[in-house]
Structure formats: structure tokens, C-alpha cells
Amino acid sequence: MQHKVVIVGSGPAGYTAAIYLGRAGLDPVMVTGALTPGGQLVNTTEVENFPGFPKGIMGPELMDNMRAQAKRFGTEFIADDVVAIEAVEPATDGQDSARPSYRLNLSDGDVLQTEAVIIATGSNFRKLGVPGEQELSGHGVSYCATCDGFFFRDKPIVVVGGGDSAFEEALFLTRFGSSVTLIHRRDEFRASQIMVDRAKQNPKLRLLTNTVVTEVHGTETAPATAPAAPALNLGGLSLTPKPQVNVSSVSLKNTVTGEESELETAAVFVAIGHTPATDFAADVVTRDSDGYITVDGASTRTTAAGIFAAGDCVDRVYRQAISAAGMGCRAALDAQAYLND
Ligand SMILES: Cc1cc2nc3c(=O)[nH]c(=O)nc-3n(C[C@H](O)[C@H](O)[C@H](O)COP(=O)(O)OP(=O)(O)OC[C@H]3O[C@@H](n4cnc5c(N)ncnc54)[C@H](O)[C@@H]3O)c2cc1C
């Protein structure tokens, strides 16, 4: 069976594309990803900057809503990964259009054939890989200053990394934190000199070089609602809000002297880079040296006719749910125009 359009990835970009394509009557099929359907926001707590939710919304709930909206307009979901895309050459009998179609190989061995593809597979942030990081993710450990900086007003903050994005995040976070310590494992930075100079001039920002974080620690804090919200009594079953564990400090090691120390902090922002999830498409579309799919100007058209790309697998700059959703909308409209041409 030949599909009209298959969307690869189920983050904000993929679901938005599905909503538009479903409403346009194009019966989209979505390969959601086997391990993390819903994308990056499924692993976070509160999202306060997605328009339409004045009180904020939990990341998993936002993604469930997007999925329900895509389902309402007829999206078919396949819980699997695409492992490769192959171009199928167009028929040359002179009658058919000269368009290629695409074969998508899934990890369970199934194959989907389609006229158009939207790639919306996001990117994976690199992790420190130290004890405490995983457990405290969303409770002080973050990978996105724009998303989470606001939560650490007047508190000490640590940023890990030495490139331009680490410096950008650190400078941005000085607006919120009582202090920001940028920790880098070498004594030289990859960041541009202008960023380093700007950081050195900022009185709230301290640069700690030749240092690595070896562990992230947390302590229990009373639930925020404790005084206002008494224990719930559900027919004799009493539910008391659980205390939360939030980041309280990091263990550090000097990479030259080996000296170990501890630094109090309320947040650890990890800014050591992202890897776009695009390897499976390497044979059909052009990517830049870091693996981001290249598109034609402000459109979502890739170098392969009929393949469109949207969200964090293209965008190395904005990396927000709303910008990914906006690009998903553009990919759907580009695909629609292509299919109707
Ligand atoms: C901890 C954290 C907190 C954040 N908080 C906010 C916030 O508060 N506000 C905000 O605007 N942004 C926030 N962001 C950023 C936001 O989550 C991303 O910008 C956004 O999710 C990108 O959307 P996307 O659709 O491009 O990709 P993603 O959300 O990354 O989704 C990609 C999808 O593709 C799937 N996939 C990957 N490879 C394959 C494959 N081969 N086959 C099939 N499927 C595949 C994955 O399983 C996933 O479902 C946060 C990010 C993180 C990590």
C-alpha cells in the first residue's frame, strides 16, 4: 500500500504536522519512535511558555493533548523507529509523474511506502553521565535555560560546558540566579572570544576551568503546597503530598590537581551539545557537519523532492516546543502543496 504522507517522530513538530495533514484529508501515518513517543517534553515537568495554558501544563499532558488532537483528525500511529529511508525511482513509462516515492524501513522489519515524508525526529541533548543526573532531571537538572531558568530566581546556578551555547545559557541565567558558575573541563574555551569577554565582565558569572562535575546531589524539600493543601482524604484513604528531592549541590574534581570539592547549587544546566536524530535519513537528504538536516530557505523542503523536515532536527538555534510546532505546520503546508501539485 502506498501512503500519501508519513511523519517520522511524535514531538510538537510531528503532531502539529499530523493535525494539519489530517484536516487536509491526507490520512497521515506517524511513526512515533519506539522508546519516547511524545518527544522531549514527555521527560520534563511543567511547561510554562507554551501559549494557551496560562497556568502552565505538565509536559506529558501537553503531548497527550497533541496526540489526541492528531488522532481526532485521523492520524494512524505506528510505535516503531524508522531505521532507513530509500528513494524508489519513478516509473519511466512516460505516463507517470517523475516523482520519486520513498520506502521507510522500520526496526521491526516492516516497510512503509509513501509519496511524501516529514522528518520530525528532534535532537538528543548530550548528558554528563554522572550519578544523580538522571534522578534529578526535571528537579534542578536541566538541558534548556530558556525553558527552566525562570524557576531558579535568586538561587545559585551551575552551567556545564565550554562552547558558545554554554556561555549564552550562562549569560541568560544571570538574569535569574543569585550567581552563575560556569564549569568547564579544560582551561580554554571553544566559545568565541567575545562571549568569553562578556562573561568575564558580568559580576554574577564565575568561570571555573579544569573542573568536572562528578556527581549531582539532592535534598528533600517540603512540598510547595504543604501548608495550603492538607492531606487528601479519599474515603478513609489519606494521601499526604510527598516531599520532593531537588538539586542541592554538585561534587567537583579538578582535572589537573585531582582535588575534590563540593559546590552548593539549586540547578545544574548541562550545555555540552545536541545530536540531531537524523542518521537514518543520511542516504536521502543533505545534512550539515553536525547532522542537522538542511532545508531550502524559510521552507521545510530538504534536498530530496517530497521529503520535508521540521523541528529540532533542523533547528539548532531556537529549539523550543512552539518553534518546533510552528515548523511542523510549515512542513505540513509544504507537503500538501507538493502532493497537490
Ligand atoms: C528537559 C527539557 C525541558 C524542555 N522544556 C521546554 C519548555 O518548557 N518549553 C519549550 O518550549 N521547550 C522546552 N524544551 C524543548 C522542546 O522539548 C523541544 O524544542 C521540542 O520538543 C522539539 O520538538 P521536535 O518535535 O522537534 O522533537 P522532539 O520533541 O525531540 O520529538 C522527536 C520525536 O522523534 C522520535 N524519533 C527520533 N528518532 C526516530 C526514528 N528514527 N524513528 C521514529 N521516531 C523517531 C522521538 O521518539 C520523538 O518522539 C525542553 C527540552 C528538554 C529536553
The ligand as a MOL file (V3000), in Angstrom:
LIG
                    3D

  0  0  0     0  0            999 V3000
M  V30 BEGIN CTAB
M  V30 COUNTS 53 58 0 0 0
M  V30 BEGIN ATOM
M  V30 1 C 14.1810 18.8010 29.7730 0
M  V30 2 C 13.6050 19.6700 28.6800 0
M  V30 3 C 12.6930 20.6410 29.0090 0
M  V30 4 C 12.1620 21.4420 27.9990 0
M  V30 5 N 11.2560 22.3890 28.3550 0
M  V30 6 C 10.7100 23.1590 27.3870 0
M  V30 7 C 9.7680 24.1680 27.7340 0
M  V30 8 O 9.4220 24.3720 28.8970 0
M  V30 9 N 9.2530 24.8960 26.7070 0
M  V30 10 C 9.6180 24.7130 25.4080 0
M  V30 11 O 9.0880 25.3850 24.5120 0
M  V30 12 N 10.5400 23.7890 25.0550 0
M  V30 13 C 11.0910 23.0220 26.0160 0
M  V30 14 N 12.0400 22.1050 25.6860 0
M  V30 15 C 12.4540 21.9860 24.2780 0
M  V30 16 C 11.4170 21.1730 23.4990 0
M  V30 17 O 11.1280 19.9840 24.1920 0
M  V30 18 C 11.9190 20.8470 22.1000 0
M  V30 19 O 12.3240 22.0250 21.4460 0
M  V30 20 C 10.8280 20.1700 21.2850 0
M  V30 21 O 10.3310 19.0210 21.9360 0
M  V30 22 C 11.3350 19.7990 19.8960 0
M  V30 23 O 10.2780 19.2010 19.2160 0
M  V30 24 P 10.5010 18.2240 17.9870 0
M  V30 25 O 9.1270 17.8440 17.5480 0
M  V30 26 O 11.4090 18.8310 17.0050 0
M  V30 27 O 11.2790 16.9520 18.5330 0
M  V30 28 P 11.1710 16.0450 19.8370 0
M  V30 29 O 10.2660 16.5870 20.8610 0
M  V30 30 O 12.5660 15.7440 20.2090 0
M  V30 31 O 10.4900 14.7070 19.2760 0
M  V30 32 C 11.1710 13.8830 18.3710 0
M  V30 33 C 10.4280 12.5820 18.2500 0
M  V30 34 O 11.0360 11.8050 17.2120 0
M  V30 35 C 11.1060 10.4590 17.6190 0
M  V30 36 N 12.1700 9.7990 16.8500 0
M  V30 37 C 13.5030 10.0220 16.9060 0
M  V30 38 N 14.1390 9.2270 16.0080 0
M  V30 39 C 13.1830 8.4910 15.4060 0
M  V30 40 C 13.2080 7.4910 14.3840 0
M  V30 41 N 14.3450 7.0780 13.8220 0
M  V30 42 N 12.0260 6.9320 14.0150 0
M  V30 43 C 10.8630 7.3490 14.5610 0
M  V30 44 N 10.7810 8.3000 15.5140 0
M  V30 45 C 11.9360 8.8530 15.9310 0
M  V30 46 C 11.3590 10.5350 19.1230 0
M  V30 47 O 10.9790 9.3350 19.7280 0
M  V30 48 C 10.4490 11.7050 19.4910 0
M  V30 49 O 9.1600 11.2410 19.7130 0
M  V30 50 C 12.5750 21.2760 26.6580 0
M  V30 51 C 13.5000 20.2870 26.3380 0
M  V30 52 C 14.0070 19.4850 27.3340 0
M  V30 53 C 14.9840 18.4230 26.9710 0
M  V30 END ATOM
M  V30 BEGIN BOND
M  V30 1 1 1 2
M  V30 2 1 2 3
M  V30 3 2 2 52
M  V30 4 2 3 4
M  V30 5 1 4 5
M  V30 6 1 4 50
M  V30 7 2 5 6
M  V30 8 1 6 7
M  V30 9 1 6 13
M  V30 10 2 7 8
M  V30 11 1 7 9
M  V30 12 1 9 10
M  V30 13 2 10 11
M  V30 14 1 10 12
M  V30 15 2 12 13
M  V30 16 1 13 14
M  V30 17 1 14 15
M  V30 18 1 14 50
M  V30 19 1 15 16
M  V30 20 1 16 17
M  V30 21 1 16 18
M  V30 22 1 18 19
M  V30 23 1 18 20
M  V30 24 1 20 21
M  V30 25 1 20 22
M  V30 26 1 22 23
M  V30 27 1 23 24
M  V30 28 2 24 25
M  V30 29 1 24 26
M  V30 30 1 24 27
M  V30 31 1 27 28
M  V30 32 2 28 29
M  V30 33 1 28 30
M  V30 34 1 28 31
M  V30 35 1 31 32
M  V30 36 1 32 33
M  V30 37 1 33 34
M  V30 38 1 33 48
M  V30 39 1 34 35
M  V30 40 1 35 36
M  V30 41 1 35 46
M  V30 42 1 36 37
M  V30 43 1 36 45
M  V30 44 2 37 38
M  V30 45 1 38 39
M  V30 46 1 39 40
M  V30 47 2 39 45
M  V30 48 1 40 41
M  V30 49 2 40 42
M  V30 50 1 42 43
M  V30 51 2 43 44
M  V30 52 1 44 45
M  V30 53 1 46 47
M  V30 54 1 46 48
M  V30 55 1 48 49
M  V30 56 2 50 51
M  V30 57 1 51 52
M  V30 58 1 52 53
M  V30 END BOND
M  V30 END CTAB
M  END
